[in-house]
Amino acid sequence: VQLVESGGGLVQPGGSLRLSCAASGFTFSSYTMAWFRQAPGNEREFVAASSWSGGRRNYADSVKGRFTISRDNAKNTVYLQMNSLKPEDTAVYYCNANGLNTYWGQGTQVTVSS
């Protein structure tokens, strides 16, 4: 099983990034996919989740209206479009698969700074 995140980097406040998570080794379309993040000194926190079909999406209050989660079951990939980024969005972002089992990616760093 692998979850491989990409798309992180350094961006200025107000900018955008798109994270991707490519999954393999399990039945992707049967799993709820989510993004979490962890800033230095903080616990890992929920950011967004998508049901297996993409029909239901949930967001943390702190990112509502700015972030959008989506998935492509044909490509076994989940995305996180992040707009209007703020310095407090700086964290390592982790992809999560939750279903029969739970899997985590290795994380990708997002830094929002001028």
Backbone hydrogen bonds, N-H to C=O, Kabsch-Sander energy under -0.5 kcal/mol:
donor,donor_aa,acceptor,acceptor_aa,energy
2,Q,24,S,-2.6
4,V,22,A,-2.4
5,E,3,L,-0.6
6,S,20,S,-2.2
9,G,109,Q,-0.9
11,V,111,T,-2.7
14,G,85,L,-3.3
15,G,12,Q,-2.3
17,L,82,M,-2.2
19,L,80,L,-2.7
20,S,6,S,-2.6
21,C,78,V,-2.0
22,A,4,V,-2.4
23,A,21,C,-0.5
23,A,76,N,-3.0
24,S,2,Q,-2.0
28,F,26,F,-1.7
30,S,27,T,-2.2
31,Y,28,F,-1.9
32,T,98,N,-2.3
33,M,50,S,-2.1
34,A,96,N,-2.7
35,W,48,A,-2.9
36,F,94,Y,-2.6
37,R,45,E,-2.5
38,Q,92,V,-2.1
42,N,39,A,-2.5
45,E,37,R,-3.2
47,V,35,W,-2.5
48,A,35,W,-1.7
49,A,58,N,-2.2
50,S,33,M,-3.2
51,S,56,R,-2.7
54,G,51,S,-0.9
58,N,49,A,-2.1
60,A,47,V,-2.6
63,V,60,A,-1.7
64,K,60,A,-1.0
66,R,63,V,-2.3
67,F,63,V,-2.3
68,T,81,Q,-2.4
70,S,79,Y,-1.6
72,D,77,T,-2.9
75,K,72,D,-1.0
76,N,72,D,-0.7
77,T,72,D,-1.8
78,V,21,C,-2.0
79,Y,70,S,-3.3
80,L,19,L,-2.2
81,Q,68,T,-3.0
82,M,17,L,-3.3
82,M,80,L,-0.6
83,N,66,R,-2.0
83,N,81,Q,-0.6
84,S,14,G,-0.6
85,L,15,G,-2.3
89,D,86,K,-2.3
90,T,87,P,-1.7
91,A,110,V,-2.0
92,V,38,Q,-2.4
93,Y,91,A,-0.6
93,Y,108,T,-3.0
94,Y,36,F,-2.9
96,N,34,A,-2.7
97,A,103,Y,-2.4
98,N,32,T,-2.9
99,G,101,N,-2.3
103,Y,97,A,-2.4
105,G,95,C,-2.1
106,Q,3,L,-0.7
108,T,93,Y,-1.9
110,V,91,A,-2.7
111,T,9,G,-2.8
113,S,11,V,-2.1
113,S,111,T,-0.7
